Amino acid sequence: METFHLVLGFALALLAVAEGSAVGAVPHLSKFRIARENITDDSDVGDDGQRIIGGDEVASVGVYPFMCSLWYAPTGSQYIYFTCGAILYNEKTVLTAAHCVDGDTASELYVICGDYKLNELSSEEQGSYVAKYKMHPRYEVPPGFASNDIAVMEMETPFTLNDNVNVAPPMPVRGDQFTRNCQLIGFGITESGGLSNTLRDVGIKRIGTKKCQTYWGASATGKNLCFINTRDRDDQPIDASSCNGDSGGPAVCGSFLVGVTSWGVSGCTLPYPSVYTKLQSYKAWIENNAY
C-alpha cells in the first residue's frame, strides 16, 4: 500500500517573478505575478463546493491566520513551486512536516503566511525565505511511513503579526483533554485531482490509536493522531480526509493546535484514516528548538 507523504516532489503550482525583480522576503509579495498550474479553478468545483476531500471553502482570509504555505524556490529560477502546508509558531518560526524539507537547501525554501488563494497574491499576505531548519533528530522514513515527522524553520525576515497573519493556537500539554471534533486545513489535492485554489477545511473525527491501528497496524503509534469521519449509525467511513499538498498543515481540535499532516493512503481513498504528527508529544522539542 502506497502512502502519500512521499508524493510531494512534483511541481504543484507556480508563481512567476516579474522580470527584473528579486524574489525577496517582502511583506506584500507585490513583485510576483501568478502562473497557474495544477490549481483547481473555483468555477470547476460544482454545486457541493467540496475540496481537501470532503471539505468546504474557508469563509475569508484571517479565519486561520496561522496557516502558511511552503514553496520550493530554486536558485536562479524565476519560479517557485508549492510543496506543503506550514504553521506559524511565532514571528520567526514556522512548523511543517520533516518530510516537506528533508534534503532541501534552506535558502531555496520560501514561506507565505496569510495565504488564502494560491493563485492570487494580496496585500494581506507576507513572505520570507527560510534561513535554516531543523528536523526532529529521530525523523525517519521506514518503507512508506514517516515517524517523528516534524520540523521547525527559521525565517530570514520575521512576520508582522496582525489579524491575517498570527501565531497558532496553543499545543496541548500532558493531561489536557481536547475534543474529538476537529478541523483539518489545507490547499491539498481535491476530488477534481488538482490543488485547491482556495484554502479549505473539513470537520472530522479524531480516533484513538488502537482503532487507527486496525487500519495501519504498528505504523500508527501513540505519537500520531488519526482522523476519519464515520456515520453514527453503522460506523462506516464517509468521504473526508487530507490529501497530497496538505502535508505540513494543521489539525485543530477545539482551542488547540494538535497535529501536523504526515501521511495517509495514496489516492486519499477510504477507509484509511489520515495520520498526523501528534504535537502534544513534541511540544518540548519544538519549544527548545524554536527560533
Secondary structure, 3 states (H helix, E strand, C coil): CCECCCCCCCCCCEEEECCCCCCCCCCCCCCEEEECCCEECHHHCCCCCCECCCEEECCCCCCCCCEEEEEECCCCCCEEEEEEEEEECCCCEEEECHHHCCCCCHHHEEEEECCCECCCCCCCCEEEEEEEEEECCCCECCCCCCECCCEEEEECCCCCCCCCCCCCCCCCCCCCCCCCEEEEEECCECCCCCEECECEEEEEEEECHHHHHHHHHHHCCCCEEEECCECCCCCCECCCCCCCCCCCCEEEECCEEEEEEEECECCCCCCCCEEEEEHHHCHHHHHHHCC
